[in-house]
Amino acid sequence: MRRSSLTLLVWFFFCLPGFAQTSGEITGEVRDATGAVIPGATVTVRNHSTNALRTVVSNNAGVYSFPALQPGTYTVKTELQGFRTVARDVELQVQQTLRINFALEVGQIEETVLVAGSSPLLATENATIGTVIENKRIVELPLNGRNYLQLIALVPNVSADFAGPGQAGARQGGTRSNQQLSISGQRREFNYFTLDGVDNTDVNFNTYIFMPSIDALEEFKVQTGIYPAEFGREASQVNVSTKSGTNKLRGTVFEFLRNDTFDAKPYAFTTARPAKPPFKWNQYGYTAGGPVWIPKVFDGRNRLFFMSNFEGYRDRKQFQNLYSLPSAAMRAGDFSELLPGITISDPAKCTVVGSTRTCAPFAGNIIPTNRLDPTALKLLEFYPTPNNPGVGLTNNHIGLANRRIDKDQYTQRIDFVQSSKSNWFGRYSWGNDEEIAPALQLNGTKLTTRVHQVMVANTLILSSSVLNEFRFGYNYFFNTFGRELAFERDVVAELKIPGLVDPPPEAWGIPEIPIKGFSTFGDSTEGPYTNRNRAFEFVDNLSWVRGTHSLRFGTSIRLDRFNQVGNQFARGSFIIEDQATGYGFADYMLGYTRRDEASVALAVTKFRSTSQAYYIDDTWKARSAVTLNFGLRYEYTPPWLDQNGTLMNAFVPFLDATPNVQDLGRHPTLVRIGSGDVYENTPLRFDPAIKVARDGRMGDRLIGDDKKNFAPRVGLAWSPTEKWTFRAGAGVFYIQDTGNPRFDMARNLAGRRRDESVTLAPDLTFQNPFRGASTNVCGVQPPLVCITTPYVLGNRLDRKTPYMFQYLFNVQRELGKSTALEIGFLGSQSHRLERLFAYNEALPGATGSVVSRQPYPEFGRIQEVGNVAEANYRSLSAKLTRRLDAGLTLLAGYTLSKSRDNGSGIRTLDGDTLFPQNSYCVSCEWGPSIFDNRHRFVSSVLYELPFGQGKPYLNHGIGNALLGGWQLSSIVTASSGFPRNVMTGRDQSNTGAGFDRPNATGAPTSLPRDQRTTARWFNTDAFVLEPLGTFGDAGRNTVTGPGAFSWDFSTMRNFRLTGSKTLQFRFEAFNFPNWPIWNDPNTTLLSPNFGRISSTRKPMRELQFGLKLVF
């Protein structure tokens, strides 16, 4: 209560002073012809679209400033008695500071001099590195899916599309989890999205909450380096601004469509070229904006404006997937087709001497019918028979899956000019996503997402030198991702596998069954997961111009309600290898398993957190050509408080590696939040050998808070001439990682256990999957469940906030009236990054059980999230910008960079390792980041052909009719490949972890360019299987995947109709040359496809047609 009261007092003390992410500023000096400063000059700025006016008076230093202006075109006018009035038209972009200086000449005030020239191209007021993506580029470049986030990839120091979504795809699903963008060498999760200056980032995986239609956007800016202290929470900022209404009614009605008829066939990796999957795609909607006008009742011109937008999306596609399934004979126990190469051992007839196991084979490779496991036979219902004859046991089944995606979204914005001193605007946005994605056999997924977002903002001029901005934002994010059979069929109850608890209806489905050498069947171990998250944000900014200093003070108060339900292994997982018979599917038919995992119930959390941030920024015009920036930010984001009361963490007083530690005082204790009975309202009991407590020893949140997050920043901008600017800066930036790993701690009291089979004497089966299932050491009866050797999910008690130290040097050069070149160095060192690792990990060994080599045998693996990772990034980049002039606009960038770390995320992405190979040596994971992209070039060009009305050539008659109104645009990307991790493919170290890497032979991992093929992309001879019971010595991420070259092309024709109406026809081609863009190769050593590329990163050429009515 005292902390809440203190928060409110601080909030009111600062008058709610926060963020202005989507506004800009026009500032400058007023001087006379001799160069002397002129105080007392009246400076007025007028918005061309709304006629909104703001007026200030230059101070004693001759300085004027208009902070918190919406992006758009303005006229800036300066007047003073005895001098001629001077005016200039400029265009202000999001988060831009425009310096417009005036030199007044003696004359009559009634005389007005209109200064010709466009807005400055160089950034002379700060050291911030960033790129603005303006409206024309957003709405007219070819975008597959009309997703504006794809345009972030146009920015230097950005790496994109580097990996699949990893665990985010399995726990959140949908397009949000597939936005792979690394900005300035930082993790994908370290991007902060704002929309109209308020939070648009969900705390679960730090993904965007609401994605507006591109027709509703004005522009956005990607801030990649040394941004002011008013910005924080993450390493990189993506600030997006929606359109406002204007004094004229304007809008669009549009539809874009795609169809498999227009698309190229998939790439053929074999002699049989695959057919095109049936596909239909429609995106349609409207945007309308203007003054609020009711005939004879209300005329809102110059006062009240609206902007409305709706967009619908319908996607139907049939995927044709290839699976490798066992033959019909094998499903009956007959493996004779494998002779003479492979014999099936009878596990009942084996002897073990030392580390050698010798078994007699089944006669004729046929397992007797009475030996077949009944659970295995029941599960065959969900494992279809091959339907693609003549190809053996590889890719012998073609599965057809009909995917359906439906999305709808709506945005309503209102702008109100209350007076010349006060402006308001507000926005409501709503979104709904539905997706069904079938898979092999009744094991697909269902996704539902609903979003509501509300924001209100006010800009209030308190005096000629003081301005206050206030914003309030509210987000509601509902996301549920579950299985195809949820609420429909309870397969777990039908199977009756001992120790597997029947889940609630939302978790119904099929256990996951991975089988070595064949395709996995059953449902993923993930889910269901349901989030009902709410966030309330109060932000404000106080700007004060004093002399040559422009000061900004601010704070942000954010209240998060992070509610999640879900778990992993709700239906169980039974991994089948070949340790019993020597062949994976034979092990399955006999019911032998290698690793078994299951949870008892779904976990539930009701997380609460109130975050605070305070800052001060000072922009000091030290000299006419020199600007210094100083900033200090303080952030306090406390750990999550669980109101549900079921959070449990592992208190690990010592880090032991010695097997079977005898001193019980060194053993971990499971600590539940709160006080009282540890097992209150829980469905389980732990083995009495496990120490449990509920005594507050780990605090009320089980994670310590960090109250020392001060982030200083400094920058310098020097402009020796109007055509040159040199900038340098450095700063500290604190980072809030994802909230999802904190949810893990609630899963401990939902019960998760994992057992590993003994390698030389397999002892786990479908009939006895968990040790101790037949005897109850807890002494409890159903419905209570006894958990032995639990898999524990913890977070380090001593967690600190991750942070980055960043530094840069940058040079800008103006090339003519419309073009600028920027070259710069950007570097960073990131500390206290979080990643997964494990306590109680077994030491490698060829003999004995995993438990016999663990420090604390009463526990299974103890998974931890902790500040054990670091990273660094270095880059040289060049950017060429040409704003629209003579019908041509261009943005091109090249980045030479290197990013290294010992962990690229907590929930890692596809192609990276989730845990270290050896958790006792996290530093051994040091290597290239998964998003490391050594070379990257990207360009976007829009060109209006010089023919037709308003153009220099053929501007009337038949020439205008045929050639007028045409425009071409392209996005061209060329980049090197991404690092990938080589895995052994089985638990060769015999630690029960499964993150082994092979040995390196010392040979180069890459092949000469003329030897690389899709059948062997890298040197597979560079790796060999490590000896049983050992870790491999190959490094992490030592293989580089193929580079990519892509060209997306668009052409459009504008047909002028009556008045201001235009009909626009668009033709767009993605992967226009129809070249294969290779995906990454298989990097699992024991896979028969090791080193082989079997898919493309992007589809072959796809065509899209669009029709848009512009009025």
Order of alpha helices (4+ residues) and beta strands (2+ residues): alpha-beta-beta-beta-beta-beta-beta-beta-beta-beta-beta-alpha-beta-alpha-beta-beta-beta-beta-beta-beta-beta-beta-beta-beta-alpha-beta-beta-alpha-beta-beta-beta-beta-alpha-beta-beta-beta-alpha-beta-beta-beta-beta-beta-beta-beta-beta-beta-beta-alpha-beta-beta-beta-beta-beta-beta-beta-beta-beta-alpha-beta-beta-beta-beta-beta-beta-beta-beta-beta-beta
